[in-house]
Amino acid sequence: MIETIAIDGDQVGFSAITLAEIVYLIEKGRISPDTFDRILSVLDDQESIMAEIPVDKTVVQAMKSIPWKDIPDLPDRIIAASALARQVLLISRDEKIQLSAIKTVW
């Protein structure tokens, strides 16, 4: 899927909250410690297809249209709202996000 996106000349965006979650998962020992540095390296590459989506007022306003009961976890709501604010599909395996009104692929 990501390869197709690159071939089509599109970008893959991810919420800035994901970087904070990566630090948290490294601290818990759930992912490799070098994950954070690898992602920063990809983001710093001028030709990267990866693009960081900031948590800004547009994303926060989009959160208001996502029912808390559907996606109660704050980082997940921010991620879903990032996709909603940009009107793009969300790549997610999260079951609650997939069951919500947010359009997902995976």
N, CA, C and O atoms as a GROMACS GRO file, in nm:
protein
  424
    1MET      N    1   0.082  -0.118   0.000
    1MET     CA    2   0.000   0.000   0.000
    1MET      C    3   0.087   0.126   0.000
    1MET      O    4   0.065   0.215  -0.081
    2ILE      N    5   0.186   0.135   0.088
    2ILE     CA    6   0.272   0.252   0.094
    2ILE      C    7   0.355   0.264  -0.033
    2ILE      O    8   0.382   0.375  -0.079
    3GLU      N    9   0.394   0.152  -0.090
    3GLU     CA   10   0.470   0.154  -0.215
    3GLU      C   11   0.386   0.216  -0.327
    3GLU      O   12   0.438   0.294  -0.408
    4THR      N   13   0.259   0.182  -0.332
    4THR     CA   14   0.168   0.238  -0.432
    4THR      C   15   0.153   0.388  -0.414
    4THR      O   16   0.150   0.463  -0.511
    5ILE      N   17   0.144   0.431  -0.290
    5ILE     CA   18   0.133   0.573  -0.260
    5ILE      C   19   0.256   0.647  -0.312
    5ILE      O   20   0.244   0.754  -0.373
    6ALA      N   21   0.374   0.590  -0.288
    6ALA     CA   22   0.498   0.652  -0.334
    6ALA      C   23   0.503   0.660  -0.486
    6ALA      O   24   0.542   0.762  -0.542
    7ILE      N   25   0.462   0.553  -0.553
    7ILE     CA   26   0.462   0.550  -0.699
    7ILE      C   27   0.367   0.656  -0.754
    7ILE      O   28   0.396   0.720  -0.856
    8ASP      N   29   0.252   0.674  -0.688
    8ASP     CA   30   0.154   0.772  -0.732
    8ASP      C   31   0.195   0.916  -0.701
    8ASP      O   32   0.129   1.011  -0.745
    9GLY      N   33   0.304   0.932  -0.625
    9GLY     CA   34   0.352   1.066  -0.591
    9GLY      C   35   0.278   1.130  -0.475
    9GLY      O   36   0.290   1.251  -0.453
   10ASP      N   37   0.202   1.052  -0.401
   10ASP     CA   38   0.130   1.103  -0.285
   10ASP      C   39   0.215   1.092  -0.160
   10ASP      O   40   0.327   1.039  -0.164
   11GLN      N   41   0.163   1.141  -0.049
   11GLN     CA   42   0.232   1.133   0.079
   11GLN      C   43   0.153   1.050   0.178
   11GLN      O   44   0.032   1.031   0.164
   12VAL      N   45   0.223   1.001   0.279
   12VAL     CA   46   0.162   0.932   0.392
   12VAL      C   47   0.177   1.026   0.511
   12VAL      O   48   0.289   1.054   0.554
   13GLY      N   49   0.066   1.072   0.565
   13GLY     CA   50   0.071   1.160   0.680
   13GLY      C   51   0.047   1.082   0.808
   13GLY      O   52  -0.022   0.980   0.809
   14PHE      N   53   0.105   1.133   0.915
   14PHE     CA   54   0.078   1.074   1.046
   14PHE      C   55   0.073   1.186   1.149
   14PHE      O   56   0.144   1.286   1.138
   15SER      N   57  -0.011   1.166   1.248
   15SER     CA   58  -0.030   1.266   1.351
   15SER      C   59   0.096   1.281   1.436
   15SER      O   60   0.163   1.182   1.467
   16ALA      N   61   0.126   1.404   1.472
   16ALA     CA   62   0.242   1.431   1.559
   16ALA      C   63   0.231   1.356   1.692
   16ALA      O   64   0.332   1.325   1.754
   17ILE      N   65   0.109   1.327   1.735
   17ILE     CA   66   0.092   1.252   1.861
   17ILE      C   67   0.154   1.114   1.851
   17ILE      O   68   0.190   1.054   1.952
   18THR      N   69   0.168   1.064   1.729
   18THR     CA   70   0.230   0.934   1.708
   18THR      C   71   0.375   0.934   1.756
   18THR      O   72   0.422   0.834   1.810
   19LEU      N   73   0.446   1.044   1.738
   19LEU     CA   74   0.584   1.053   1.787
   19LEU      C   75   0.588   1.038   1.940
   19LEU      O   76   0.676   0.970   1.994
   20ALA      N   77   0.494   1.102   2.008
   20ALA     CA   78   0.487   1.090   2.154
   20ALA      C   79   0.454   0.946   2.193
   20ALA      O   80   0.509   0.894   2.290
   21GLU      N   81   0.365   0.883   2.119
   21GLU     CA   82   0.330   0.743   2.149
   21GLU      C   83   0.450   0.652   2.128
   21GLU      O   84   0.468   0.555   2.202
   22ILE      N   85   0.532   0.680   2.028
   22ILE     CA   86   0.650   0.599   2.003
   22ILE      C   87   0.746   0.607   2.121
   22ILE      O   88   0.801   0.506   2.164
   23VAL      N   89   0.768   0.728   2.173
   23VAL     CA   90   0.854   0.744   2.291
   23VAL      C   91   0.798   0.661   2.406
   23VAL      O   92   0.872   0.591   2.474
   24TYR      N   93   0.668   0.670   2.428
   24TYR     CA   94   0.602   0.595   2.535
   24TYR      C   95   0.621   0.444   2.518
   24TYR      O   96   0.651   0.374   2.615
   25LEU      N   97   0.602   0.394   2.396
   25LEU     CA   98   0.617   0.250   2.370
   25LEU      C   99   0.762   0.204   2.384
   25LEU      O  100   0.787   0.090   2.424
   26ILE      N  101   0.856   0.290   2.350
   26ILE     CA  102   0.998   0.256   2.371
   26ILE      C  103   1.025   0.244   2.521
   26ILE      O  104   1.090   0.150   2.565
   27GLU      N  105   0.975   0.340   2.598
   27GLU     CA  106   0.994   0.339   2.744
   27GLU      C  107   0.933   0.214   2.807
   27GLU      O  108   0.985   0.164   2.907
   28LYS      N  109   0.823   0.165   2.752
   28LYS     CA  110   0.759   0.044   2.804
   28LYS      C  111   0.825  -0.084   2.752
   28LYS      O  112   0.790  -0.194   2.795
   29GLY      N  113   0.921  -0.068   2.660
   29GLY     CA  114   0.990  -0.185   2.605
   29GLY      C  115   0.908  -0.259   2.501
   29GLY      O  116   0.937  -0.375   2.472
   30ARG      N  117   0.807  -0.196   2.445
   30ARG     CA  118   0.720  -0.263   2.348
   30ARG      C  119   0.768  -0.251   2.205
   30ARG      O  120   0.728  -0.331   2.120
   31ILE      N  121   0.854  -0.152   2.176
   31ILE     CA  122   0.911  -0.139   2.042
   31ILE      C  123   1.060  -0.108   2.054
   31ILE      O  124   1.108  -0.067   2.160
   32SER      N  125   1.131  -0.127   1.946
   32SER     CA  126   1.275  -0.108   1.942
   32SER      C  127   1.314   0.036   1.975
   32SER      O  128   1.249   0.130   1.928
   33PRO      N  129   1.418   0.054   2.055
   33PRO     CA  130   1.462   0.189   2.092
   33PRO      C  131   1.504   0.276   1.973
   33PRO      O  132   1.501   0.399   1.983
   34ASP      N  133   1.544   0.215   1.863
   34ASP     CA  134   1.588   0.296   1.749
   34ASP      C  135   1.473   0.344   1.660
   34ASP      O  136   1.496   0.415   1.562
   35THR      N  137   1.350   0.305   1.691
   35THR     CA  138   1.234   0.341   1.610
   35THR      C  139   1.218   0.492   1.598
   35THR      O  140   1.194   0.544   1.489
   36PHE      N  141   1.231   0.562   1.709
   36PHE     CA  142   1.213   0.706   1.709
   36PHE      C  143   1.314   0.774   1.617
   36PHE      O  144   1.277   0.859   1.535
   37ASP      N  145   1.441   0.737   1.631
   37ASP     CA  146   1.545   0.798   1.547
   37ASP      C  147   1.526   0.766   1.399
   37ASP      O  148   1.552   0.849   1.313
   38ARG      N  149   1.480   0.645   1.370
   38ARG     CA  150   1.455   0.607   1.230
   38ARG      C  151   1.344   0.691   1.170
   38ARG      O  152   1.353   0.736   1.056
   39ILE      N  153   1.239   0.713   1.247
   39ILE     CA  154   1.127   0.793   1.196
   39ILE      C  155   1.170   0.939   1.177
   39ILE      O  156   1.134   1.001   1.078
   40LEU      N  157   1.245   0.992   1.272
   40LEU     CA  158   1.293   1.130   1.256
   40LEU      C  159   1.380   1.142   1.132
   40LEU      O  160   1.374   1.243   1.061
   41SER      N  161   1.461   1.041   1.106
   41SER     CA  162   1.547   1.041   0.988
   41SER      C  163   1.464   1.044   0.860
   41SER      O  164   1.496   1.117   0.766
   42VAL      N  165   1.359   0.965   0.857
   42VAL     CA  166   1.270   0.963   0.740
   42VAL      C  167   1.202   1.099   0.723
   42VAL      O  168   1.192   1.149   0.611
   43LEU      N  169   1.157   1.158   0.832
   43LEU     CA  170   1.090   1.288   0.825
   43LEU      C  171   1.184   1.398   0.777
   43LEU      O  172   1.142   1.490   0.708
   44ASP      N  173   1.312   1.389   0.814
   44ASP     CA  174   1.410   1.490   0.776
   44ASP      C  175   1.454   1.478   0.630
   44ASP      O  176   1.513   1.570   0.575
   45ASP      N  177   1.425   1.364   0.568
   45ASP     CA  178   1.462   1.343   0.428
   45ASP      C  179   1.369   1.425   0.339
   45ASP      O  180   1.247   1.407   0.342
   46GLN      N  181   1.426   1.516   0.262
   46GLN     CA  182   1.348   1.605   0.175
   46GLN      C  183   1.260   1.529   0.075
   46GLN      O  184   1.157   1.581   0.032
   47GLU      N  185   1.300   1.408   0.038
   47GLU     CA  186   1.225   1.331  -0.063
   47GLU      C  187   1.135   1.224  -0.001
   47GLU      O  188   1.081   1.140  -0.072
   48SER      N  189   1.120   1.228   0.128
   48SER     CA  190   1.038   1.130   0.198
   48SER      C  191   0.890   1.146   0.162
   48SER      O  192   0.842   1.257   0.140
   49ILE      N  193   0.820   1.033   0.156
   49ILE     CA  194   0.675   1.040   0.134
   49ILE      C  195   0.601   1.058   0.267
   49ILE      O  196   0.480   1.078   0.268
   50MET      N  197   0.675   1.052   0.378
   50MET     CA  198   0.614   1.068   0.510
   50MET      C  199   0.601   1.216   0.544
   50MET      O  200   0.694   1.294   0.523
   51ALA      N  201   0.485   1.254   0.597
   51ALA     CA  202   0.461   1.393   0.637
   51ALA      C  203   0.395   1.396   0.774
   51ALA      O  204   0.298   1.324   0.799
   52GLU      N  205   0.448   1.479   0.860
   52GLU     CA  206   0.392   1.493   0.995
   52GLU      C  207   0.272   1.588   0.990
   52GLU      O  208   0.280   1.696   0.932
   53ILE      N  209   0.163   1.547   1.053
   53ILE     CA  210   0.043   1.631   1.064
   53ILE      C  211   0.042   1.688   1.205
   53ILE      O  212   0.027   1.614   1.302
   54PRO      N  213   0.058   1.820   1.218
   54PRO     CA  214   0.061   1.878   1.353
   54PRO      C  215  -0.076   1.869   1.422
   54PRO      O  216  -0.180   1.862   1.356
   55VAL      N  217  -0.072   1.868   1.552
   55VAL     CA  218  -0.196   1.872   1.630
   55VAL      C  219  -0.226   2.021   1.647
   55VAL      O  220  -0.175   2.087   1.737
   56ASP      N  221  -0.311   2.071   1.558
   56ASP     CA  222  -0.345   2.213   1.558
   56ASP      C  223  -0.494   2.232   1.580
   56ASP      O  224  -0.567   2.136   1.606
   57LYS      N  225  -0.540   2.356   1.570
   57LYS     CA  226  -0.681   2.382   1.600
   57LYS      C  227  -0.775   2.313   1.501
   57LYS      O  228  -0.888   2.280   1.537
   58THR      N  229  -0.730   2.291   1.378
   58THR     CA  230  -0.814   2.221   1.281
   58THR      C  231  -0.839   2.077   1.326
   58THR      O  232  -0.951   2.026   1.315
   59VAL      N  233  -0.735   2.013   1.376
   59VAL     CA  234  -0.747   1.875   1.425
   59VAL      C  235  -0.835   1.873   1.551
   59VAL      O  236  -0.922   1.788   1.564
   60VAL      N  237  -0.811   1.967   1.641
   60VAL     CA  238  -0.890   1.972   1.765
   60VAL      C  239  -1.037   1.998   1.734
   60VAL      O  240  -1.124   1.940   1.798
   61GLN      N  241  -1.065   2.084   1.639
   61GLN     CA  242  -1.205   2.109   1.600
   61GLN      C  243  -1.267   1.982   1.541
   61GLN      O  244  -1.385   1.953   1.566
   62ALA      N  245  -1.190   1.906   1.464
   62ALA     CA  246  -1.241   1.781   1.407
   62ALA      C  247  -1.272   1.679   1.517
   62ALA      O  248  -1.362   1.596   1.502
   63MET      N  249  -1.199   1.686   1.627
   63MET     CA  250  -1.226   1.594   1.740
   63MET      C  251  -1.368   1.610   1.791
   63MET      O  252  -1.428   1.513   1.839
   64LYS      N  253  -1.423   1.730   1.782
   64LYS     CA  254  -1.557   1.755   1.833
   64LYS      C  255  -1.662   1.674   1.758
   64LYS      O  256  -1.771   1.651   1.811
   65SER      N  257  -1.632   1.630   1.635
   65SER     CA  258  -1.731   1.554   1.559
   65SER      C  259  -1.712   1.403   1.575
   65SER      O  260  -1.783   1.324   1.513
   66ILE      N  261  -1.618   1.363   1.659
   66ILE     CA  262  -1.595   1.220   1.687
   66ILE      C  263  -1.652   1.191   1.826
   66ILE      O  264  -1.599   1.239   1.926
   67PRO      N  265  -1.757   1.112   1.833
   67PRO     CA  266  -1.815   1.083   1.965
   67PRO      C  267  -1.714   1.016   2.057
   67PRO      O  268  -1.646   0.920   2.020
   68TRP      N  269  -1.706   1.068   2.180
   68TRP     CA  270  -1.614   1.013   2.280
   68TRP      C  271  -1.641   0.865   2.302
   68TRP      O  272  -1.548   0.787   2.322
   69LYS      N  273  -1.768   0.826   2.299
   69LYS     CA  274  -1.801   0.685   2.322
   69LYS      C  275  -1.748   0.594   2.212
   69LYS      O  276  -1.722   0.476   2.236
   70ASP      N  277  -1.730   0.649   2.091
   70ASP     CA  278  -1.677   0.570   1.981
   70ASP      C  279  -1.525   0.551   1.992
   70ASP      O  280  -1.474   0.441   1.971
   71ILE      N  281  -1.454   0.659   2.026
   71ILE     CA  282  -1.308   0.655   2.037
   71ILE      C  283  -1.269   0.733   2.163
   71ILE      O  284  -1.240   0.852   2.156
   72PRO      N  285  -1.269   0.666   2.279
   72PRO     CA  286  -1.243   0.736   2.405
   72PRO      C  287  -1.096   0.769   2.432
   72PRO      O  288  -1.068   0.863   2.506
   73ASP      N  289  -1.003   0.695   2.375
   73ASP     CA  290  -0.861   0.716   2.402
   73ASP      C  291  -0.813   0.844   2.334
   73ASP      O  292  -0.828   0.858   2.212
   74LEU      N  293  -0.755   0.938   2.410
   74LEU     CA  294  -0.717   1.068   2.356
   74LEU      C  295  -0.621   1.059   2.237
   74LEU      O  296  -0.650   1.121   2.134
   75PRO      N  297  -0.510   0.984   2.244
   75PRO     CA  298  -0.423   0.977   2.126
   75PRO      C  299  -0.495   0.922   2.003
   75PRO      O  300  -0.473   0.970   1.892
   76ASP      N  301  -0.580   0.822   2.022
   76ASP     CA  302  -0.654   0.766   1.908
   76ASP      C  303  -0.752   0.867   1.850
   76ASP      O  304  -0.771   0.872   1.728
   77ARG      N  305  -0.814   0.947   1.936
   77ARG     CA  306  -0.905   1.052   1.886
   77ARG      C  307  -0.830   1.156   1.806
   77ARG      O  308  -0.879   1.205   1.705
   78ILE      N  309  -0.710   1.191   1.852
   78ILE     CA  310  -0.628   1.289   1.779
   78ILE      C  311  -0.589   1.232   1.642
   78ILE      O  312  -0.594   1.302   1.542
   79ILE      N  313  -0.550   1.107   1.640
   79ILE     CA  314  -0.512   1.042   1.514
   79ILE      C  315  -0.632   1.039   1.419
   79ILE      O  316  -0.619   1.073   1.301
   80ALA      N  317  -0.748   0.999   1.469
   80ALA     CA  318  -0.868   0.994   1.386
   80ALA      C  319  -0.907   1.134   1.339
   80ALA      O  320  -0.946   1.152   1.223
   81ALA      N  321  -0.897   1.231   1.427
   81ALA     CA  322  -0.932   1.368   1.390
   81ALA      C  323  -0.835   1.426   1.287
   81ALA      O  324  -0.874   1.508   1.204
   82SER      N  325  -0.710   1.383   1.293
   82SER     CA  326  -0.612   1.428   1.193
   82SER      C  327  -0.655   1.384   1.054
   82SER      O  328  -0.648   1.462   0.959
   83ALA      N  329  -0.699   1.260   1.042
   83ALA     CA  330  -0.746   1.210   0.913
   83ALA      C  331  -0.875   1.281   0.872
   83ALA      O  332  -0.893   1.319   0.756
   84LEU      N  333  -0.963   1.300   0.967
   84LEU     CA  334  -1.090   1.366   0.938
   84LEU      C  335  -1.068   1.510   0.893
   84LEU      O  336  -1.131   1.556   0.798
   85ALA      N  337  -0.979   1.581   0.960
   85ALA     CA  338  -0.952   1.721   0.927
   85ALA      C  339  -0.891   1.735   0.788
   85ALA      O  340  -0.916   1.833   0.718
   86ARG      N  341  -0.812   1.636   0.748
   86ARG     CA  342  -0.748   1.640   0.617
   86ARG      C  343  -0.832   1.571   0.509
   86ARG      O  344  -0.797   1.572   0.391
   87GLN      N  345  -0.944   1.512   0.551
   87GLN     CA  346  -1.035   1.439   0.462
   87GLN      C  347  -0.962   1.331   0.383
   87GLN      O  348  -0.972   1.323   0.261
   88VAL      N  349  -0.887   1.247   0.459
   88VAL     CA  350  -0.813   1.137   0.399
   88VAL      C  351  -0.846   1.008   0.473
   88VAL      O  352  -0.898   1.010   0.584
   89LEU      N  353  -0.816   0.896   0.408
   89LEU     CA  354  -0.832   0.767   0.474
   89LEU      C  355  -0.730   0.753   0.585
   89LEU      O  356  -0.621   0.810   0.579
   90LEU      N  357  -0.765   0.676   0.686
   90LEU     CA  358  -0.676   0.651   0.799
   90LEU      C  359  -0.628   0.506   0.792
   90LEU      O  360  -0.709   0.414   0.782
   91ILE      N  361  -0.499   0.487   0.799
   91ILE     CA  362  -0.442   0.352   0.807
   91ILE      C  363  -0.437   0.316   0.954
   91ILE      O  364  -0.360   0.374   1.031
   92SER      N  365  -0.519   0.220   0.994
   92SER     CA  366  -0.525   0.183   1.136
   92SER      C  367  -0.577   0.041   1.154
   92SER      O  368  -0.668  -0.004   1.083
   93ARG      N  369  -0.517  -0.028   1.250
   93ARG     CA  370  -0.568  -0.159   1.289
   93ARG      C  371  -0.653  -0.150   1.415
   93ARG      O  372  -0.710  -0.250   1.459
   94ASP      N  373  -0.663  -0.031   1.472
   94ASP     CA  374  -0.737  -0.012   1.596
   94ASP      C  375  -0.884  -0.043   1.574
   94ASP      O  376  -0.949   0.018   1.488
   95GLU      N  377  -0.936  -0.137   1.650
   95GLU     CA  378  -1.073  -0.184   1.631
   95GLU      C  379  -1.176  -0.076   1.656
   95GLU      O  380  -1.274  -0.065   1.582
   96LYS      N  381  -1.156   0.005   1.760
   96LYS     CA  382  -1.254   0.111   1.789
   96LYS      C  383  -1.257   0.214   1.678
   96LYS      O  384  -1.364   0.263   1.642
   97ILE      N  385  -1.140   0.247   1.624
   97ILE     CA  386  -1.137   0.343   1.513
   97ILE      C  387  -1.206   0.282   1.392
   97ILE      O  388  -1.283   0.349   1.323
   98GLN      N  389  -1.178   0.155   1.365
   98GLN     CA  390  -1.239   0.089   1.249
   98GLN      C  391  -1.391   0.079   1.262
   98GLN      O  392  -1.462   0.084   1.161
   99LEU      N  393  -1.441   0.066   1.383
   99LEU     CA  394  -1.586   0.057   1.404
   99LEU      C  395  -1.654   0.194   1.405
   99LEU      O  396  -1.777   0.202   1.401
  100SER      N  397  -1.575   0.300   1.410
  100SER     CA  398  -1.632   0.434   1.412
  100SER      C  399  -1.667   0.478   1.270
  100SER      O  400  -1.656   0.400   1.175
  101ALA      N  401  -1.708   0.603   1.256
  101ALA     CA  402  -1.745   0.657   1.125
  101ALA      C  403  -1.622   0.702   1.045
  101ALA      O  404  -1.635   0.746   0.931
  102ILE      N  405  -1.502   0.692   1.104
  102ILE     CA  406  -1.379   0.731   1.035
  102ILE      C  407  -1.348   0.627   0.928
  102ILE      O  408  -1.349   0.507   0.955
  103LYS      N  409  -1.319   0.673   0.807
  103LYS     CA  410  -1.287   0.580   0.697
  103LYS      C  411  -1.143   0.530   0.714
  103LYS      O  412  -1.048   0.609   0.716
  104THR      N  413  -1.129   0.397   0.728
  104THR     CA  414  -0.998   0.338   0.751
  104THR      C  415  -0.965   0.233   0.645
  104THR      O  416  -1.052   0.178   0.577
  105VAL      N  417  -0.834   0.208   0.634
  105VAL     CA  418  -0.785   0.098   0.553
  105VAL      C  419  -0.682   0.022   0.636
  105VAL      O  420  -0.615   0.080   0.721
  106TRP      N  421  -0.670  -0.107   0.610
  106TRP     CA  422  -0.567  -0.195   0.664
  106TRP      C  423  -0.615  -0.336   0.652
  106TRP      O  424  -0.544  -0.429   0.692
   0.00000   0.00000   0.00000
